[in-house]
Amino acid sequence: MNHGGAGLKKKSTENSNSKLKIIPLGGLEQIGMNITAFEYEDSIIVVDCGLSFPEDDMYGIDLVIPDITYLKENIDKVKGFFITHGHEDHIGAIPYVLREINVPIYATKLTMGIIDHKLTEHNLISKVKRKVVKYGQHINLGCFRVEFIRTNHSIQDAAALAIYSPAGIVVHTGDFKVDYTPVFGDAIDLQRFGEIGKKGVLALMCDSTNAERPGFTMSEKTVGKTFETIFADHKNSRIIIATFASNVDRVQQIIDTACKYGRKVVIEGRSMVNIISTAQELGYINIPDNTLIDIEEIKNYPDEKTVLITTGSQGESMAALSRMASGIHRKITIKPHDTIVLSSNPIPGNEKAVSKIINELSLKGAEVIFQDVHVSGHACQEDIKLIYSLVRPKYAIPVHGEYRHLKAQAQIAEELGIDKDHIFLLSSGDVLELNEEEAAVTGRVPVGDVMVDGLGVGDVGNIVLRDRQHLAEEGIIIVVLTLESGSGQVLAGPDIVSRGFVYVRGAESLMDEAKQVLEETMEYCMTKNITDWGKIKSEIKDALGDFVWKETKRKPMIIPIIMEV
């Protein structure tokens, strides 16, 4: 019954019937953690490898990376990773995933510069094969040929991918917008999308982030005009601008405006410094000499001659702007009359944190500007329609977004005349098999969240998180007893130690009663001749748990500790 080799032997005759499998391993149902496998016979290529940030109930978790069990199980088929652009939700998991799946990475110049920085931090740079790809270049790997197409996004060097497989062409837009007047580099290569569309495209996987928003996405240059106005209106105050670290074009426009108004610029926040220095080395940002100053030197200049560009526009608690707002930043203190610009929109889920920062800054007397100082890096409805009209795919597979975003794009595809049966709203883990004749979801592969906490990758699972949640919500009671070996008589205790349950000094009577309950429980155990520790522990837990619930309506975690002398 060995079917192992059967499939391979018939490969040449079966070639025409084989189907392409598209398997999203993350990135659907959420904005973040994008990673998709494309499989044809004995070849797998992977597009993007991102992380996502922890939810509120993931206590202590630093970041979340995708479960790559499927790739590990098929390691001999995996040929390489193709990265569309240098944002964390597309590259953040690379250093963790490559430890287990060391295959070459293909990306454009700036994207690779940012990846290299990550790999260096993780001591992997010498172990991983990397290739910088130019737009229009084709990479052959296994049964696939992949072409990089120029697009625009809120970070430079973003690419869409045309994936040529024996079953047909798939176009993956990556994260994109249509910007005819980008700050740096050229506009999106719409002509190439049209040319590939003429060849006949099997499927389009298109960015859905802004699929609910009507109209066109504004050009990044419009933000430059807003900055002009802000600088002109606030000639007498220090200006602090928070934006995404990776939005190099935004930083470029701030620097241009600062130079025009004779201000020195400080760049603050670790991720911002990393990306801007990478962009500067590679020639993606133009900073005139004597513009940048070190944060130490800011005190040598009057306020109206300085601009601070910082991280923290999403209200992240450890980012520079949050530390300034809460008064714990070592170098910068917010003063009345400071002008603070939040040059970003809150990512869904961060609204509370952003509003908290706006309040904290306003309380300190600063003026906070957050209207019209941001344009999105993602295509709105009209831009999405443009790409569909050029590519004219047989099948539509909306990607990159929560379910409601994918659904909104599905509606657009339907309006444009794509057959309802040809639109697939996938979940992470679905296996979509397709060729010219048909397409269907034929199975599932394991997917999920792998949590990174400090140096531990995947060692904190649901059970640990459940315990952390329990501790966070109810606290803990530890019961300590000493028993005499042999006889099982109680020599000392039971003593009660609690944390996060009640303030002991104010609850002596409760604790005395709890002790009473424990002593009775131990007497019961003695009279019944119960000497098994497990049984004693569960008696203690039950009796104390019932008592505490009756008195306080709380359910702290109870841990009995028994010592033998």
Secondary structure, DSSP 8 states (H G I E B T S, - for coil): ---TTHHHHTHHHHTTT--EEEEEEESBSBSS--EEEEEETTEEEEE----B---TTSTT--EEEE--HHHHHTTTTEEEEE-----HHHHTTHHHHTTT----EEE-HHHHHHHHHHHHHTT-TTTS-EEE--TT-EEEETTEEEEEEE-B-SSTT-EEEEEEETTEEEEE--S-B--SS-SSS----HHHHHHHHHH-EEEEE-B-TTTTS-S----THHHHHHHHHHHHHTTTS-EEEE--TT-HHHHHHHHHHHHHTT-EEEEESHHHHHHHHHHHHTTSS---TT-B--GGGGGGS-GGGEEEEES-TT--TTSHHHHHHTT--SS----TT-EEEE-S---TT-HHHHHHHHHHHHHTT-EEE-SSS---SS--HHHHHHHHHHH-EEEE--BSB-HHHHHHHHHHHHHTT--GGGB----TTEEEEE-SS-EEEEEE----EEEEETTEES-S-HHHHHHHHHHHHH-EEEEEEEE-TTT--EEEEEEEEEESS--GGGGHHHHHHHHHHHHHHHHHHHHTT---HHHHHHHHHHHHHHHHHHHHS---EEEEEEEE-
